[in-house]
């Protein structure tokens, strides 16, 4: 705002009778009167300039932000730009949850939609909700492969493979389960509705230690990590309806076993399957030492062709295409080495590639790095925002790589998924959440 013109000093006028001497001074008094008039004019002009400046400043103030929804809160970046004490890496690292000043864990969980930027209002809408719909005690029943099947409005997901608490991995395969989203929607008005939604187990024994999933030509393709030396890692197609018939789609690369297939996605432009192969079966003691690089492959179901499309990762994990298929996002969970522990200098990162018309990938760039655990499962909404399951819940970035918000659980989520418009299911190991918000998922469903 420009500085106002300073007001002139107030003139002093002597009072009393006029004498000859006074008469002789009349020309000077006349001059003073002219000066006074000029001064008053200047003062008036200054006041007008100041009023105009104040008015302009008032008009240029930012538009007030929308009302903060009941289950949301604004997190102020500046509140923790400078901290009185910054704890050493042995204390503050990827395995700990950062609590911003002025908050505690309970207050962060009480209002779980954390607004880091105003763009997040357009993601959550006016009344986002988060409901705990199931708890499995110590059993990590709600881990990965969250996939919505529109014809029956059900969400499928899988148990943690290789988790000691579940006894899965080398001696027992994990299980596939599903829920009815109509049951979940019926209790979305309460915060804790455990016991209100039935978790159904799916009988598909041919899918061994499954981890990722995607809808493909009306059915579900699961990435199966395998078990031991002889039960290889493979892609398996399952009919989402009983009796859940299965067919093996792919189980080798030129006669060599895949290491531990993790996630799978469909390129919306060429309709090919893309999948990550990593080491978690080996790092959790239920797969042999790897015989291939950690990399990403593409599979053409029409020709059967398989090709590697990207490498250079520590532990490639989740992948998701942008709504128009022009970009693909890949998470690298290299900081988490399973039973071998953590290396905090390894990636907990998201990368973005340009996807060419021929299906090849170019121009790899770092997209984001999470401070909370590692970024695992990943999805985009219909506006191109990028969501990743992290060590404190689900984090959300806009396409320009800016963190705009979180759905804060205060614990690790390995995966989640949209269920059409304004619905989301979040997997958090022993806990299962149902959320409502304004954003919509990308509809890649291609028929029954």
Secondary structure, 3 states (H helix, E strand, C coil): CCCCCCCCCCCCCCCCCCCHHHHHCHHHHHHHHHHHHHHHHHHHHHHHHHHHHHHHHHHCCCCCCCCCCCCEEECCHHHHCCCCCCCCCCCCCCCCCCCCCCCCHHHHHHCCEEECCCCHHHHHCCCCEEEEEEECCCCCCECEEEEEECCCCEEEEECCCCCCCCCCCCCCCCCEEEEEHHHHHCCCCCCECCCCCCCEEECCCCCCCEEEEEEECCEEEEEECCECCCECEEEEEECCCCCCCEEEEECCECCECECCEEEEEECCCCCCEEEEECCHHHHCCCCCCCCCCCEEEEECCCCCCEEEEECCCCCEEEEEECCCCCEEEEEECCCECHHHCECCCCCCEEEEEEECCCCCEEEEEEEEECCCCCCCCEEEECCCCEEEEECCEEEEECCCCCEEEEEECCCCCCEEEECCEEEEEEEEECEEEEEEEEEEECCCCCCC
